[in-house]
């Protein structure tokens, strides 16, 4: 996958030796959420790679922007900050957070 993914994976595996189940919360847009365009999200692959010592929570929301005032078609609010998934992320009490937002901001 890449040297940064391998480095992050090594760090996460080392962390698992220190604590019980490590909670990873993955925040993001459709790339995180997965769905119709991909058979598995990267969070599914991450869970498989990390194993049982980790609990990976996918709180992706398709099409959302990271901008607090983000709009869809210039009119409809479409910010990740306004989703139920953001509230789930806040209450998940994670040890590690990944953020994959910005794809819809260009």
C-alpha positions in Angstrom: 0.0 0.0 0.0 2.7 2.5 0.7 5.4 3.3 3.2 3.2 5.6 5.3 0.5 2.9 5.6 3.1 0.4 6.7 4.6 2.8 9.2 1.2 3.6 10.6 0.3 -0.2 10.8 3.6 -0.9 12.6 2.9 1.8 15.1 -0.7 0.6 15.7 0.5 -3.0 16.2 3.1 -1.8 18.7 0.4 0.1 20.6 -1.7 -3.1 20.8 0.9 -4.7 23.0 0.4 -2.0 25.6 -3.4 -1.9 26.1 -6.5 -4.0 25.8 -8.7 -3.4 22.8 -7.7 -0.3 21.0 -10.6 1.8 19.6 -10.0 3.3 16.1 -12.6 5.8 14.9 -12.5 6.5 11.1 -14.1 9.8 10.1 -14.7 10.7 6.5 -16.8 10.9 3.3 -17.7 8.1 0.9 -14.1 6.9 0.7 -14.4 6.0 4.4 -18.0 4.9 4.3 -17.7 2.6 1.3 -20.8 1.4 -0.4 -22.0 1.0 -4.0 -18.8 2.1 -5.7 -16.4 -0.2 -3.6 -17.0 -3.7 -2.3 -15.1 -2.9 1.0 -14.2 0.3 2.6 -10.7 1.0 3.8 -12.0 0.6 7.3 -12.9 -3.0 6.6 -9.4 -3.7 5.3 -7.9 -1.8 8.3 -9.9 -4.0 10.7 -8.7 -7.1 8.9 -5.1 -6.0 9.0 -5.2 -4.9 12.7 -7.0 -8.0 14.0 -8.9 -8.6 17.2 -6.9 -6.3 19.4 -8.5 -3.4 17.6 -12.1 -2.2 17.2 -12.5 -0.1 14.0 -15.6 2.2 13.9 -16.6 3.5 10.5 -18.4 6.8 10.8 -18.1 7.9 7.1 -20.8 9.9 5.5 -21.0 9.9 1.7 -20.8 13.2 -0.1 -20.1 15.3 3.0 -17.7 18.2 3.2 -15.3 19.1 6.0 -16.4 22.7 5.9 -18.7 23.7 8.7 -20.7 26.0 6.3 -20.4 23.5 3.4 -23.3 23.5 1.0 -24.5 21.1 -1.7 -25.4 22.9 -5.0 -24.8 26.2 -3.1 -28.0 25.8 -1.1 -28.4 22.6 0.9 -26.3 22.2 4.1 -23.9 19.2 3.5 -21.3 19.5 6.2 -20.0 16.4 8.0 -20.3 18.4 11.2 -24.1 18.2 10.8 -24.3 14.4 10.6 -25.3 11.8 13.2 -22.0 10.2 12.4 -20.1 13.2 13.7 -22.0 12.7 17.0 -21.1 9.0 17.0 -17.5 9.9 16.4 -17.5 12.3 19.3 -19.0 9.8 21.7 -16.9 6.8 20.6 -14.1 7.6 23.0 -11.4 6.5 20.5 -7.7 5.8 21.2 -6.9 6.6 17.5 -8.8 8.7 15.0 -8.3 8.8 11.2 -9.8 11.6 9.1 -10.4 11.2 5.4 -12.3 14.4 4.5 -11.8 17.0 1.8 -12.4 15.0 -1.4 -15.7 16.8 -1.8 -14.3 20.2 -1.1 -12.6 20.9 -4.5 
